[in-house]
Amino acid sequence: MNTPSPRVAIIGAGLSGLYAAWQLEQHGIHDYRVFEAQHVMGGRIASAVPSLAETGAQHRLDLGPTWFWPEHQREMAQLMQTLGLECFAQHVTGDSLLERATDKSPLRTAGIRDSLTAMRVAGGMETLIERLRRDIPADKILTGQVVRHLERLPDRIALSAEDDSGQRMSCEVEQVLLALPPRQALQHIQFTPALPSALAAQWQQTATWMAPHAKYLAVYERPFWREAGLSGAARSARGPMVEIHDASPLEGPGALFGFVGVPAGHRRQITQDVLRQHCRAQLGRLFGPQAASPQSDVLKDWATAPFTASPADIDSMTSFQEVPRPGASDGPWRQCLTGIASEWSPQFPGHVAGAIDAARYGVEQILAAR
């Protein structure tokens, strides 16, 4: 099946892909399409929507990225203002807890204040995704379409994608923006001719942000730990969570989330129910018996997300250390293919602000080629 050929193809409808589409709309460029492999948008921005037993009220809580730092990430802060999104500071008031790898009780220490203020979005980061989508025509985004092949033609790029049933669609475009992690691009897309070997090797060596990690979230009627003078922050050498924070929304219930320190390969050997049980027990050790019995809890294992984690990401908790080049400096793929996912950001790789930074650069290349 052939689809009308736009000028620009954006592969991925996570934050970088949607922000790139939003920018194109702002510049009056409408001949583009966004191809998203999954049936939902947002990429690594995801939420849980637990209901409180007593009231039935629902609150969306982040399972992916949570914070941005406006003093440092000014473009991100400006976008929040432009879109009219309400933001609030991460709760850090109170003491922190330190759990050592012994049977001793957790150590209570004075809370550490960072020099930069971590900010959250009211309603969760998905609110940002929803707000960007509002300004993007629905027919510009094709979900459930996995791009499988990009072929460089003399003056265009032939794109081929397929849906869940294996039905193929194709089009020809002038520019491609890769709004998916470098390793994912190499894993799912065949490039004809092949990308330059040095560039492909660099992309393959770039670890995917969030891919090997898991986040646990527990929800309570209220943030009771604050009443005891605790911030909700904790560090642990005992686990299974190594770092815990207050995840409570601006108003409503209390919530705690933690980064699971068990490597992805080891997590495969136990069920999620068992791991959640251990996480609840850890919260009980740290914050008291009440914390061991949340009203609801959820575990998001990003290593099981097929369009986030690649095989090379699973067995390593190492973050990428070098920002890869976003495109070829010579050859047939020069100036027509640009990586815009967060990993390609020279300023904030691995942050939501990095997705904004990299997408802006990619759109600048589109504008320069007009």
N, C-alpha and C positions, 0 to 999 in steps of 0.2 A: 504494500500500500504506500503510495506517495502522498506526502503532505505538502501544502504550499510552502515554497522555500523562503524562509526568512533570511535576512542578511546575517544575523548573529544567532548562534546557538549557545545557550548556557546549560552546562551539564551539571545538574544538582540544584535542588531547591532548599538547601539549608540557608543559614544566614547570609553567607557570601553570595550565593546565587540569587537570592531574593533581593538583597541589597543592590546587586549589579543591575537586576531588572528594574528596580525602583529608580536607580540613578538614570538609566536609559530613558525611562518615562519622563523624568524631570527635565531631561535634555531634549525632549521631543522626538526621541527615536523609538519607534513602535514596531519596526520590522525585526523582531527577535522571537525566540521561543525558549522556554525553560523545559528541559527534559529531566524528570525526577524518577529514579528507579523504584522508589517505594510509593505506596498509595497515600502516604501522609507527608506533609512538608515539615521542615525544621531541622532535618539532619541530626546533629548531635545536641540540639536543643530539644529536650523532652521533659515531660512533667508527669507527676502522679496527681490524681484528683481524689483524695480520700474523703469519705463522708464521716461526720461525727455522729456517733450513735444516738446521742440525746436530741440533737437538733436536725440532723440530716443535712446540715449546711456543708457545702463543698468548697474547698480551697485548693488552688493549683500550686503545687510545690515542685521545685526544680529537681530533676534527676540528672541533668547534664550541667552545663556551665551555669554559674550562679551569680558571679560578681563582675563588676568593672570598676575602674579607679579613675574618676573624672579629672583629678588633678594631673594625672599622667597621660590618660587616654582621652585627650580633648575632643578628637573627632567623634568618638563614641558618645561623649557627654553632649556634644552639640546635636547629634542625631536624636538623642532622647528628647531634647528640648524642642527640636523641630517637629517631631512626631507627637509632642504633647503627652509623653508618657510620665507617669508618676514614679519616682524612685525614692528609696529610703536607705539609710545607712545600716550596714550589718550590725547586729547587736553584739557589742563586745564588753558591755559594762559588767563588772564582777570578776571574781577569781576564776582561774583556770585550774584544770586537774591534770596531773601527770601520773600515768600508770606504768610502773616499771615491770620488768620481766621477772618478778618475784611474787611471793604470796603476801607481800606487805600491802597495807591499805593505800589507796591512791593518795598522792601528795597534792595538797592544795597550795597553789602559788598565786601571787599577784598577777592579774591579767596583763598581757603585753599589748601595748598600743602601737600599731603600725604608724609609720609617718604618713602613709596615704590612706584615705578613707575608702573602704570597700563598699560599693553601692549595689543594691538589688532593685529589681523592677517589680513594682506592685503588680500582683497577679502572675508573677513568674516571667522568665525569659520568653516564654511562648507568646506573651503579650506583644513583644517586639515583632515576632514573626507575623502575628495576626495583623498588626498595624501596617507593616510593609505590604502584605498581601492586599490590603484594602485599596491600595493605589495601583495595583497591577491587574489588568483585565484578566478575568478567569480563563479566557481562551488562549492566553499566552503561556499557560503552564500545563504541561502534559505529564500526568502522574502515571505510575506503573509502567514506565518506558525505560528499559535498561539500554543505554547506548553501548553497542557492541563493536562498532567498526567506524573508524574515521580514515578516509582515503584522500590524500592530497591530489587534486586534479590541477591542471595548468593554472586556472584562475579561481578555483573554488575548492570547497571541501565537501566530499560526499559523506553524509552521516547516515548510519543504519542503526535502528533500535528495534527492540522486541518487547512484547508484553508477556504476561504470565502464561498465556496460551501458546507462546512461540510465534505469534503473528508479527511479521516484520513491517516496519515503516521506514521510509527513507526521505531525505531531502538534501539539497545542496545549499551550503552557506559560504559566506566569505570569511567569517571570524568565529572562533570557538573559545569560550571561556570555561575552563575546567574548575567547577566549584565543588570538587570532591578531593579528598586527600591524595597526595601523589601516588602512594602505593595502591590505592583503590583504582586510580586511573589506569595504572599498568596492569592490574589484575583483571579488570572487566573490559577494557577497550583494546582492540587490535588497531595498531597504527600502520598504515600503508602509505609510503614507505616507513620503515621503522624509525623511531626517534633516534637522534644521535646517541651513540652508546654511552658517552660520558654523561649526558643529561639523564638518560634512563637509569644509569647506575646511581646517580645522585638522588633521583626521586625514590628509587628502591631503598636507599639507605636512610630515608627520612621517616622517622617513627611517626605514627599517627596519633595525634593528641586524643586522649580519652580511651583509645582502643583497648589497652590491656587492663583497664580499671573497672571497678564495680563500686557503686554507691548504695548505701543502705539508708533508708529514711523511716523514722518512727514518728507517729503523730499522737498527740495527747490533747486532753480537754483544754489545758492551759500550759504556758511555759513555767511550770512550778519551780524549776531550778533557780529562776531569777529571785524567787522569794527567799532562797537560802543564800543569796549573794553570789551566785555562780553565773558566769557568762554563757555557759553551754559549751565552751571550748575545752577540748581535752586532747592530750597526746598519749599514745600508748605504745609500749614496746612488747606488750603481751598479746594484744589483738582480740578478735580478728580485725577490728578497725584500728588504724594507726593515727587517724586525725578525725576529730569530731567538732562540729560547729552547730550553733543555734540556727535552725532553718525556719523559725516561726514566721508566718506572714505578718504584714503590718498590723492587722487586726484579726482576732479570732483565736484559733487553737495554738498550741505549742507544738514545736517539731524540732527534732534533732536529726542531723545527717552525718554520715561518716564515710570516709574512703576506706575500703577494705584492703588490707595489706596482703592478703593471701594471693599469691601469683595465679594468673588465669589458668595455667595448666593444672594446678592443684585444685582450683575451684571446680574443675570438671569432674573431680573424683567424689564430690559430695553433692547432695541435692540442695537446691535453693532453700528449701524449708529448714534443713539442718543448719545452713549458714545463717539464716535469719534467727534461728533459735540461739546460736552462739552470740550474735550481735545483741539480741535482747538481754542475754545474761551479762554481757559486758556493760551495757548501759546501766543495768542494775548495780553492778559493782561500783560504777563511777558516781551515779546520781541517785542511788537509793532504790528500794524495792518498787516504788511507783514507776520508775523508768523501765523496769523489766516487763511491764504490762501495758504497752501502748494500745490505743484504741484501734490503730491500724498500722501496718508497716509494709514496706515494699523494698525489694532488692533489684537494682538495675545493673545487670552485668553487660557492659559494653563490649566485652570480648566475644559475646555471642551474637552481636549485631553484624549481619553479613555485609552490609554496605558501610560499615565503620572499620571493623577489624580485619586485617589481612593476616595470613599465616605468620608472616615475619613479626607481627606485633604481639602475638599471643604469649610468647615465652619470654618477653622482656618487659620490665617496668621502666626502662630507660627512656627519658624524653629525648627528642631530637636535639642535636647540638648545633647543627649548621643549617641555615636557611637555604633551601635549594633555589636554583635559578628557575624563574617561572616559565621560561620558554627557550627555544633554540636561538642561538646567536647567529647561526648560518644554516644553509641548507633549505630544503623545501618547506619546513615547518616554521621558518623564521617569520615573525610579525603576523602570524595568523592563528596562533595557538598560545593561550596564556593561562597559567595556573593562578587561581584566585582564592583558593581555600586558605584557612588560617595558617597552615604550615608554610605558605609562601610569603607571609608578611615579614618584611625586614625589621619592623618595629616591635610587633607584639605576637610573635608566632605562638600558637597554642592558646590564644585568648580570643574571646568574642570580638574584642577590639581589633585583633589581627584579621578576622574575617572582613571587617569593615575596611581596614587599611589595604588589604590585598585586592578586594573587589574594586575599590576606588582606582587603584593602579590599572587594573584590567580595563575598566571603562575608559580611562584616559587613553589607552591604546586604541580603543574603538573610535573615540572622538578624533584622535590624531590621524586616523586612516580615512576619515570622511572626505 
